Amino acid sequence: MIQQYKNSFDTLEFQKSNYHDKIKTHNSVIDNLLKEITDSAGLLRTTISSLNKN
């Protein structure tokens, strides 16, 4: 029983680090998607404005 707890606590720091890395990766993906949406919205506004002038 004690060995099971020891194993759990021994890997806790690794699990915490791994979880932190996954969060950073997820946040990076979301950030990139938001930037792409923002860029696309700007391009769409520009294109619509150009079409409305003609």
N, CA, C, O and CB atoms as a CASP TS submission, in Angstrom:
PFRMAT TS
TARGET T0000
AUTHOR 0000-0000-0000
METHOD Language model
MODEL 1
PARENT N/A
ATOM      1  N   MET     1       0.828  -1.193   0.000  1.00  0.00           N
ATOM      2  CA  MET     1       0.000   0.000   0.000  1.00  0.00           C
ATOM      3  C   MET     1       0.875   1.261   0.000  1.00  0.00           C
ATOM      4  O   MET     1       0.636   2.195  -0.765  1.00  0.00           O
ATOM      5  CB  MET     1      -0.943  -0.004   1.216  1.00  0.00           C
ATOM      6  N   ILE     2       1.858   1.269   0.843  1.00  0.00           N
ATOM      7  CA  ILE     2       2.760   2.420   0.926  1.00  0.00           C
ATOM      8  C   ILE     2       3.515   2.596  -0.388  1.00  0.00           C
ATOM      9  O   ILE     2       3.747   3.721  -0.831  1.00  0.00           O
ATOM     10  CB  ILE     2       3.754   2.252   2.098  1.00  0.00           C
ATOM     11  N   GLN     3       3.894   1.495  -1.002  1.00  0.00           N
ATOM     12  CA  GLN     3       4.605   1.543  -2.280  1.00  0.00           C
ATOM     13  C   GLN     3       3.727   2.169  -3.369  1.00  0.00           C
ATOM     14  O   GLN     3       4.223   2.907  -4.220  1.00  0.00           O
ATOM     15  CB  GLN     3       5.048   0.126  -2.700  1.00  0.00           C
ATOM     16  N   GLN     4       2.444   1.877  -3.342  1.00  0.00           N
ATOM     17  CA  GLN     4       1.521   2.465  -4.326  1.00  0.00           C
ATOM     18  C   GLN     4       1.478   3.993  -4.175  1.00  0.00           C
ATOM     19  O   GLN     4       1.517   4.726  -5.163  1.00  0.00           O
ATOM     20  CB  GLN     4       0.092   1.868  -4.160  1.00  0.00           C
ATOM     21  N   TYR     5       1.398   4.451  -2.942  1.00  0.00           N
ATOM     22  CA  TYR     5       1.401   5.896  -2.688  1.00  0.00           C
ATOM     23  C   TYR     5       2.723   6.516  -3.127  1.00  0.00           C
ATOM     24  O   TYR     5       2.751   7.594  -3.721  1.00  0.00           O
ATOM     25  CB  TYR     5       1.149   6.185  -1.194  1.00  0.00           C
ATOM     26  N   LYS     6       3.807   5.823  -2.827  1.00  0.00           N
ATOM     27  CA  LYS     6       5.116   6.327  -3.206  1.00  0.00           C
ATOM     28  C   LYS     6       5.209   6.469  -4.728  1.00  0.00           C
ATOM     29  O   LYS     6       5.683   7.489  -5.228  1.00  0.00           O
ATOM     30  CB  LYS     6       6.225   5.398  -2.679  1.00  0.00           C
ATOM     31  N   ASN     7       4.761   5.452  -5.459  1.00  0.00           N
ATOM     32  CA  ASN     7       4.783   5.510  -6.919  1.00  0.00           C
ATOM     33  C   ASN     7       3.930   6.663  -7.438  1.00  0.00           C
ATOM     34  O   ASN     7       4.323   7.360  -8.374  1.00  0.00           O
ATOM     35  CB  ASN     7       4.293   4.186  -7.513  1.00  0.00           C
ATOM     36  N   SER     8       2.775   6.863  -6.836  1.00  0.00           N
ATOM     37  CA  SER     8       1.894   7.960  -7.245  1.00  0.00           C
ATOM     38  C   SER     8       2.575   9.305  -7.033  1.00  0.00           C
ATOM     39  O   SER     8       2.534  10.169  -7.908  1.00  0.00           O
ATOM     40  CB  SER     8       0.568   7.909  -6.466  1.00  0.00           C
ATOM     41  N   PHE     9       3.191   9.482  -5.890  1.00  0.00           N
ATOM     42  CA  PHE     9       3.856  10.758  -5.597  1.00  0.00           C
ATOM     43  C   PHE     9       5.141  10.935  -6.393  1.00  0.00           C
ATOM     44  O   PHE     9       5.519  12.060  -6.718  1.00  0.00           O
ATOM     45  CB  PHE     9       4.160  10.860  -4.112  1.00  0.00           C
ATOM     46  N   ASP    10       5.809   9.840  -6.706  1.00  0.00           N
ATOM     47  CA  ASP    10       7.035   9.929  -7.510  1.00  0.00           C
ATOM     48  C   ASP    10       6.750  10.439  -8.912  1.00  0.00           C
ATOM     49  O   ASP    10       7.565  11.157  -9.492  1.00  0.00           O
ATOM     50  CB  ASP    10       7.718   8.570  -7.588  1.00  0.00           C
ATOM     51  N   THR    11       5.611  10.075  -9.453  1.00  0.00           N
ATOM     52  CA  THR    11       5.275  10.496 -10.820  1.00  0.00           C
ATOM     53  C   THR    11       4.454  11.782 -10.855  1.00  0.00           C
ATOM     54  O   THR    11       4.161  12.300 -11.932  1.00  0.00           O
ATOM     55  CB  THR    11       4.513   9.393 -11.528  1.00  0.00           C
ATOM     56  N   LEU    12       4.089  12.290  -9.708  1.00  0.00           N
ATOM     57  CA  LEU    12       3.230  13.477  -9.643  1.00  0.00           C
ATOM     58  C   LEU    12       3.866  14.684 -10.331  1.00  0.00           C
ATOM     59  O   LEU    12       3.184  15.395 -11.068  1.00  0.00           O
ATOM     60  CB  LEU    12       2.919  13.819  -8.190  1.00  0.00           C
ATOM     61  N   GLU    13       5.137  14.927 -10.110  1.00  0.00           N
ATOM     62  CA  GLU    13       5.804  16.083 -10.720  1.00  0.00           C
ATOM     63  C   GLU    13       5.836  15.939 -12.245  1.00  0.00           C
ATOM     64  O   GLU    13       5.621  16.914 -12.966  1.00  0.00           O
ATOM     65  CB  GLU    13       7.245  16.237 -10.164  1.00  0.00           C
ATOM     66  N   PHE    14       6.099  14.742 -12.726  1.00  0.00           N
ATOM     67  CA  PHE    14       6.081  14.503 -14.167  1.00  0.00           C
ATOM     68  C   PHE    14       4.681  14.729 -14.736  1.00  0.00           C
ATOM     69  O   PHE    14       4.531  15.367 -15.777  1.00  0.00           O
ATOM     70  CB  PHE    14       6.559  13.077 -14.481  1.00  0.00           C
ATOM     71  N   GLN    15       3.672  14.215 -14.067  1.00  0.00           N
ATOM     72  CA  GLN    15       2.296  14.385 -14.529  1.00  0.00           C
ATOM     73  C   GLN    15       1.907  15.863 -14.551  1.00  0.00           C
ATOM     74  O   GLN    15       1.248  16.326 -15.482  1.00  0.00           O
ATOM     75  CB  GLN    15       1.329  13.595 -13.634  1.00  0.00           C
ATOM     76  N   LYS    16       2.313  16.584 -13.537  1.00  0.00           N
ATOM     77  CA  LYS    16       2.027  18.012 -13.462  1.00  0.00           C
ATOM     78  C   LYS    16       2.711  18.751 -14.608  1.00  0.00           C
ATOM     79  O   LYS    16       2.095  19.608 -15.241  1.00  0.00           O
ATOM     80  CB  LYS    16       2.482  18.584 -12.107  1.00  0.00           C
ATOM     81  N   SER    17       3.950  18.440 -14.878  1.00  0.00           N
ATOM     82  CA  SER    17       4.694  19.062 -15.970  1.00  0.00           C
ATOM     83  C   SER    17       4.068  18.714 -17.318  1.00  0.00           C
ATOM     84  O   SER    17       3.921  19.579 -18.181  1.00  0.00           O
ATOM     85  CB  SER    17       6.164  18.620 -15.937  1.00  0.00           C
ATOM     86  N   ASN    18       3.704  17.460 -17.492  1.00  0.00           N
ATOM     87  CA  ASN    18       3.077  17.006 -18.725  1.00  0.00           C
ATOM     88  C   ASN    18       1.744  17.724 -18.946  1.00  0.00           C
ATOM     89  O   ASN    18       1.448  18.157 -20.060  1.00  0.00           O
ATOM     90  CB  ASN    18       2.867  15.483 -18.690  1.00  0.00           C
ATOM     91  N   TYR    19       0.952  17.849 -17.898  1.00  0.00           N
ATOM     92  CA  TYR    19      -0.335  18.541 -17.970  1.00  0.00           C
ATOM     93  C   TYR    19      -0.118  20.008 -18.340  1.00  0.00           C
ATOM     94  O   TYR    19      -0.855  20.557 -19.160  1.00  0.00           O
ATOM     95  CB  TYR    19      -1.094  18.427 -16.623  1.00  0.00           C
ATOM     96  N   HIS    20       0.881  20.638 -17.744  1.00  0.00           N
ATOM     97  CA  HIS    20       1.201  22.032 -18.025  1.00  0.00           C
ATOM     98  C   HIS    20       1.583  22.202 -19.501  1.00  0.00           C
ATOM     99  O   HIS    20       1.162  23.163 -20.146  1.00  0.00           O
ATOM    100  CB  HIS    20       2.348  22.518 -17.109  1.00  0.00           C
ATOM    101  N   ASP    21       2.374  21.276 -20.027  1.00  0.00           N
ATOM    102  CA  ASP    21       2.769  21.331 -21.438  1.00  0.00           C
ATOM    103  C   ASP    21       1.558  21.185 -22.358  1.00  0.00           C
ATOM    104  O   ASP    21       1.464  21.869 -23.378  1.00  0.00           O
ATOM    105  CB  ASP    21       3.796  20.233 -21.747  1.00  0.00           C
ATOM    106  N   LYS    22       0.645  20.304 -22.002  1.00  0.00           N
ATOM    107  CA  LYS    22      -0.563  20.118 -22.807  1.00  0.00           C
ATOM    108  C   LYS    22      -1.420  21.382 -22.802  1.00  0.00           C
ATOM    109  O   LYS    22      -2.003  21.739 -23.826  1.00  0.00           O
ATOM    110  CB  LYS    22      -1.378  18.923 -22.286  1.00  0.00           C
ATOM    111  N   ILE    23      -1.499  22.049 -21.677  1.00  0.00           N
ATOM    112  CA  ILE    23      -2.263  23.299 -21.585  1.00  0.00           C
ATOM    113  C   ILE    23      -1.620  24.361 -22.472  1.00  0.00           C
ATOM    114  O   ILE    23      -2.320  25.071 -23.194  1.00  0.00           O
ATOM    115  CB  ILE    23      -2.340  23.796 -20.112  1.00  0.00           C
ATOM    116  N   LYS    24      -0.287  24.474 -22.425  1.00  0.00           N
ATOM    117  CA  LYS    24       0.406  25.460 -23.258  1.00  0.00           C
ATOM    118  C   LYS    24       0.189  25.178 -24.741  1.00  0.00           C
ATOM    119  O   LYS    24      -0.031  26.101 -25.525  1.00  0.00           O
ATOM    120  CB  LYS    24       1.907  25.469 -22.942  1.00  0.00           C
ATOM    121  N   THR    25       0.248  23.911 -25.125  1.00  0.00           N
ATOM    122  CA  THR    25       0.025  23.541 -26.524  1.00  0.00           C
ATOM    123  C   THR    25      -1.398  23.876 -26.942  1.00  0.00           C
ATOM    124  O   THR    25      -1.617  24.431 -28.019  1.00  0.00           O
ATOM    125  CB  THR    25       0.303  22.043 -26.743  1.00  0.00           C
ATOM    126  N   HIS    26      -2.351  23.547 -26.107  1.00  0.00           N
ATOM    127  CA  HIS    26      -3.760  23.847 -26.391  1.00  0.00           C
ATOM    128  C   HIS    26      -3.966  25.358 -26.540  1.00  0.00           C
ATOM    129  O   HIS    26      -4.625  25.809 -27.476  1.00  0.00           O
ATOM    130  CB  HIS    26      -4.673  23.289 -25.269  1.00  0.00           C
ATOM    131  N   ASN    27      -3.410  26.119 -25.631  1.00  0.00           N
ATOM    132  CA  ASN    27      -3.557  27.577 -25.687  1.00  0.00           C
ATOM    133  C   ASN    27      -2.918  28.147 -26.948  1.00  0.00           C
ATOM    134  O   ASN    27      -3.442  29.095 -27.534  1.00  0.00           O
ATOM    135  CB  ASN    27      -2.934  28.225 -24.445  1.00  0.00           C
ATOM    136  N   SER    28      -1.810  27.586 -27.362  1.00  0.00           N
ATOM    137  CA  SER    28      -1.140  28.039 -28.576  1.00  0.00           C
ATOM    138  C   SER    28      -2.010  27.770 -29.805  1.00  0.00           C
ATOM    139  O   SER    28      -2.120  28.621 -30.688  1.00  0.00           O
ATOM    140  CB  SER    28       0.225  27.346 -28.725  1.00  0.00           C
ATOM    141  N   VAL    29      -2.623  26.597 -29.860  1.00  0.00           N
ATOM    142  CA  VAL    29      -3.511  26.262 -30.976  1.00  0.00           C
ATOM    143  C   VAL    29      -4.694  27.239 -31.008  1.00  0.00           C
ATOM    144  O   VAL    29      -5.043  27.759 -32.068  1.00  0.00           O
ATOM    145  CB  VAL    29      -4.017  24.792 -30.856  1.00  0.00           C
ATOM    146  N   ILE    30      -5.297  27.480 -29.863  1.00  0.00           N
ATOM    147  CA  ILE    30      -6.435  28.404 -29.790  1.00  0.00           C
ATOM    148  C   ILE    30      -6.004  29.804 -30.200  1.00  0.00           C
ATOM    149  O   ILE    30      -6.722  30.476 -30.941  1.00  0.00           O
ATOM    150  CB  ILE    30      -7.035  28.426 -28.367  1.00  0.00           C
ATOM    151  N   ASP    31      -4.854  30.253 -29.736  1.00  0.00           N
ATOM    152  CA  ASP    31      -4.341  31.573 -30.094  1.00  0.00           C
ATOM    153  C   ASP    31      -4.153  31.691 -31.603  1.00  0.00           C
ATOM    154  O   ASP    31      -4.526  32.701 -32.201  1.00  0.00           O
ATOM    155  CB  ASP    31      -3.015  31.847 -29.372  1.00  0.00           C
ATOM    156  N   ASN    32      -3.579  30.669 -32.214  1.00  0.00           N
ATOM    157  CA  ASN    32      -3.383  30.683 -33.669  1.00  0.00           C
ATOM    158  C   ASN    32      -4.711  30.708 -34.409  1.00  0.00           C
ATOM    159  O   ASN    32      -4.846  31.409 -35.412  1.00  0.00           O
ATOM    160  CB  ASN    32      -2.569  29.468 -34.109  1.00  0.00           C
ATOM    161  N   LEU    33      -5.685  29.959 -33.934  1.00  0.00           N
ATOM    162  CA  LEU    33      -7.004  29.961 -34.568  1.00  0.00           C
ATOM    163  C   LEU    33      -7.660  31.340 -34.460  1.00  0.00           C
ATOM    164  O   LEU    33      -8.262  31.820 -35.420  1.00  0.00           O
ATOM    165  CB  LEU    33      -7.909  28.892 -33.927  1.00  0.00           C
ATOM    166  N   LEU    34      -7.545  31.965 -33.309  1.00  0.00           N
ATOM    167  CA  LEU    34      -8.124  33.301 -33.129  1.00  0.00           C
ATOM    168  C   LEU    34      -7.454  34.332 -34.038  1.00  0.00           C
ATOM    169  O   LEU    34      -8.123  35.204 -34.593  1.00  0.00           O
ATOM    170  CB  LEU    34      -7.999  33.739 -31.668  1.00  0.00           C
ATOM    171  N   LYS    35      -6.145  34.229 -34.187  1.00  0.00           N
ATOM    172  CA  LYS    35      -5.434  35.133 -35.090  1.00  0.00           C
ATOM    173  C   LYS    35      -5.894  34.920 -36.530  1.00  0.00           C
ATOM    174  O   LYS    35      -6.086  35.882 -37.275  1.00  0.00           O
ATOM    175  CB  LYS    35      -3.910  34.922 -34.979  1.00  0.00           C
ATOM    176  N   GLU    36      -6.069  33.666 -36.916  1.00  0.00           N
ATOM    177  CA  GLU    36      -6.521  33.355 -38.271  1.00  0.00           C
ATOM    178  C   GLU    36      -7.924  33.904 -38.512  1.00  0.00           C
ATOM    179  O   GLU    36      -8.208  34.442 -39.582  1.00  0.00           O
ATOM    180  CB  GLU    36      -6.496  31.838 -38.511  1.00  0.00           C
ATOM    181  N   ILE    37      -8.793  33.768 -37.528  1.00  0.00           N
ATOM    182  CA  ILE    37     -10.153  34.309 -37.650  1.00  0.00           C
ATOM    183  C   ILE    37     -10.116  35.826 -37.768  1.00  0.00           C
ATOM    184  O   ILE    37     -10.831  36.407 -38.584  1.00  0.00           O
ATOM    185  CB  ILE    37     -11.016  33.892 -36.441  1.00  0.00           C
ATOM    186  N   THR    38      -9.293  36.460 -36.961  1.00  0.00           N
ATOM    187  CA  THR    38      -9.167  37.924 -37.010  1.00  0.00           C
ATOM    188  C   THR    38      -8.647  38.384 -38.366  1.00  0.00           C
ATOM    189  O   THR    38      -9.176  39.330 -38.950  1.00  0.00           O
ATOM    190  CB  THR    38      -8.234  38.423 -35.895  1.00  0.00           C
ATOM    191  N   ASP    39      -7.618  37.721 -38.863  1.00  0.00           N
ATOM    192  CA  ASP    39      -7.063  38.063 -40.180  1.00  0.00           C
ATOM    193  C   ASP    39      -8.100  37.855 -41.281  1.00  0.00           C
ATOM    194  O   ASP    39      -8.228  38.675 -42.189  1.00  0.00           O
ATOM    195  CB  ASP    39      -5.807  37.217 -40.472  1.00  0.00           C
ATOM    196  N   SER    40      -8.830  36.763 -41.189  1.00  0.00           N
ATOM    197  CA  SER    40      -9.854  36.464 -42.191  1.00  0.00           C
ATOM    198  C   SER    40     -10.970  37.506 -42.162  1.00  0.00           C
ATOM    199  O   SER    40     -11.472  37.913 -43.209  1.00  0.00           O
ATOM    200  CB  SER    40     -10.435  35.061 -41.960  1.00  0.00           C
ATOM    201  N   ALA    41     -11.349  37.928 -40.983  1.00  0.00           N
ATOM    202  CA  ALA    41     -12.392  38.946 -40.862  1.00  0.00           C
ATOM    203  C   ALA    41     -11.935  40.256 -41.493  1.00  0.00           C
ATOM    204  O   ALA    41     -12.712  40.927 -42.172  1.00  0.00           O
ATOM    205  CB  ALA    41     -12.765  39.166 -39.385  1.00  0.00           C
ATOM    206  N   GLY    42     -10.685  40.616 -41.270  1.00  0.00           N
ATOM    207  CA  GLY    42     -10.150  41.835 -41.886  1.00  0.00           C
ATOM    208  C   GLY    42     -10.139  41.740 -43.400  1.00  0.00           C
ATOM    209  O   GLY    42     -10.508  42.694 -44.086  1.00  0.00           O
ATOM    210  N   LEU    43      -9.721  40.606 -43.926  1.00  0.00           N
ATOM    211  CA  LEU    43      -9.698  40.396 -45.372  1.00  0.00           C
ATOM    212  C   LEU    43     -11.117  40.439 -45.938  1.00  0.00           C
ATOM    213  O   LEU    43     -11.347  41.004 -47.008  1.00  0.00           O
ATOM    214  CB  LEU    43      -9.023  39.050 -45.715  1.00  0.00           C
ATOM    215  N   LEU    44     -12.045  39.853 -45.234  1.00  0.00           N
ATOM    216  CA  LEU    44     -13.437  39.853 -45.663  1.00  0.00           C
ATOM    217  C   LEU    44     -14.000  41.276 -45.697  1.00  0.00           C
ATOM    218  O   LEU    44     -14.681  41.653 -46.650  1.00  0.00           O
ATOM    219  CB  LEU    44     -14.281  38.970 -44.733  1.00  0.00           C
ATOM    220  N   ARG    45     -13.715  42.062 -44.661  1.00  0.00           N
ATOM    221  CA  ARG    45     -14.174  43.459 -44.624  1.00  0.00           C
ATOM    222  C   ARG    45     -13.593  44.243 -45.794  1.00  0.00           C
ATOM    223  O   ARG    45     -14.300  45.013 -46.443  1.00  0.00           O
ATOM    224  CB  ARG    45     -13.779  44.130 -43.286  1.00  0.00           C
ATOM    225  N   THR    46     -12.299  44.046 -46.064  1.00  0.00           N
ATOM    226  CA  THR    46     -11.639  44.739 -47.160  1.00  0.00           C
ATOM    227  C   THR    46     -12.259  44.361 -48.498  1.00  0.00           C
ATOM    228  O   THR    46     -12.516  45.223 -49.339  1.00  0.00           O
ATOM    229  CB  THR    46     -10.146  44.426 -47.164  1.00  0.00           C
ATOM    230  N   THR    47     -12.495  43.081 -48.688  1.00  0.00           N
ATOM    231  CA  THR    47     -13.079  42.600 -49.945  1.00  0.00           C
ATOM    232  C   THR    47     -14.498  43.129 -50.129  1.00  0.00           C
ATOM    233  O   THR    47     -14.858  43.569 -51.221  1.00  0.00           O
ATOM    234  CB  THR    47     -13.083  41.064 -49.982  1.00  0.00           C
ATOM    235  N   ILE    48     -15.287  43.091 -49.092  1.00  0.00           N
ATOM    236  CA  ILE    48     -16.678  43.593 -49.176  1.00  0.00           C
ATOM    237  C   ILE    48     -16.672  45.092 -49.466  1.00  0.00           C
ATOM    238  O   ILE    48     -17.448  45.575 -50.290  1.00  0.00           O
ATOM    239  CB  ILE    48     -17.459  43.302 -47.850  1.00  0.00           C
ATOM    240  N   SER    49     -15.799  45.816 -48.789  1.00  0.00           N
ATOM    241  CA  SER    49     -15.699  47.256 -49.022  1.00  0.00           C
ATOM    242  C   SER    49     -15.319  47.539 -50.467  1.00  0.00           C
ATOM    243  O   SER    49     -15.876  48.443 -51.090  1.00  0.00           O
ATOM    244  CB  SER    49     -14.673  47.889 -48.070  1.00  0.00           C
ATOM    245  N   SER    50     -14.385  46.783 -50.999  1.00  0.00           N
ATOM    246  CA  SER    50     -13.948  46.947 -52.385  1.00  0.00           C
ATOM    247  C   SER    50     -15.090  46.639 -53.357  1.00  0.00           C
ATOM    248  O   SER    50     -15.276  47.353 -54.343  1.00  0.00           O
ATOM    249  CB  SER    50     -12.741  46.037 -52.676  1.00  0.00           C
ATOM    250  N   LEU    51     -15.835  45.602 -53.086  1.00  0.00           N
ATOM    251  CA  LEU    51     -16.970  45.243 -53.937  1.00  0.00           C
ATOM    252  C   LEU    51     -18.073  46.309 -53.897  1.00  0.00           C
ATOM    253  O   LEU    51     -18.709  46.589 -54.912  1.00  0.00           O
ATOM    254  CB  LEU    51     -17.538  43.888 -53.507  1.00  0.00           C
ATOM    255  N   ASN    52     -18.288  46.887 -52.740  1.00  0.00           N
ATOM    256  CA  ASN    52     -19.336  47.902 -52.602  1.00  0.00           C
ATOM    257  C   ASN    52     -18.978  49.196 -53.304  1.00  0.00           C
ATOM    258  O   ASN    52     -19.870  49.960 -53.671  1.00  0.00           O
ATOM    259  CB  ASN    52     -19.606  48.178 -51.141  1.00  0.00           C
ATOM    260  N   LYS    53     -17.695  49.464 -53.499  1.00  0.00           N
ATOM    261  CA  LYS    53     -17.259  50.679 -54.188  1.00  0.00           C
ATOM    262  C   LYS    53     -17.479  50.577 -55.688  1.00  0.00           C
ATOM    263  O   LYS    53     -17.620  51.592 -56.371  1.00  0.00           O
ATOM    264  CB  LYS    53     -15.790  50.955 -53.899  1.00  0.00           C
ATOM    265  N   ASN    54     -17.507  49.365 -56.195  1.00  0.00           N
ATOM    266  CA  ASN    54     -17.645  49.154 -57.642  1.00  0.00           C
ATOM    267  C   ASN    54     -19.073  49.048 -58.030  1.00  0.00           C
ATOM    268  O   ASN    54     -19.381  48.869 -59.208  1.00  0.00           O
ATOM    269  CB  ASN    54     -16.910  47.918 -58.086  1.00  0.00           C
TER
END
